[in-house]
Amino acid sequence: MKNNDIIVNIVRFIFLVFLQVLMLNNINLAGYINPYLYIFFILMYPLDGNKGLLIFLSFLLGLSIDIFEDSGGVHAAACAFIAYIRPAVLKYSFGVSYEYNSIKIRKAEPMERLTYISSLVFMHHFVMFSLEIFSVKHIQLLLTSTLFSGIFTIILIVCTMILFNKKST
């Protein structure tokens, strides 16, 4: 990772934690739709970055959200899980391009990018809501929360990527 990438990731980490805690945690549509934009940090972490560091930073990211939400570690566990599983998701989303380190997530084909984002978002939400609800009797609530919060989060992440896309000249 270059020095510029380190600074960008530090700023992104801090900004996303504060945005999630101060604004997005207060959004609750229909009782089970919550946006979780903070996982954008994990999605956009440089592909050539240290994978062990990503897992540690993801755990810290989730733990930061857990501290402010008083949620007992569910965000930390879900973030660490998707950081760990990220290389496998990158491989099936981007195929050979990932194996040869020739992809840029922001410049990838829209369908590949959507597959990557959707996979990690739904995995994160499923793990998080499973740990939060922790009851087989409430499986419908688990699946409904995962589906609708996931869709809302994916839309928010895609809009953020479009909004902050670096224009190449």
Sequence and secondary structure as in RCSB ss.txt:
>XXXX:A:sequence
MKNNDIIVNIVRFIFLVFLQVLMLNNINLAGYINPYLYIFFILMYPLDGNKGLLIFLSFLLGLSIDIFEDSGGVH
AAACAFIAYIRPAVLKYSFGVSYEYNSIKIRKAEPMERLTYISSLVFMHHFVMFSLEIFSVKHIQLLLTSTLFSG
IFTIILIVCTMILFNKKST
>XXXX:A:secstr
  HHHHHHHHHHHHHHHHHHHHTGGG  BTTTB   GGGHHHHHS TTS HHHHHHHHHHHHHHHHHHHT TTHH
HHHHHHHHHHHHHHHHHHHTHHHHTT   GGGS HHHHHHHHHHHHHHHHHHHHHHHH  GGGHHHHHHHHHHHH
HHHHHHHHHHHHHT     
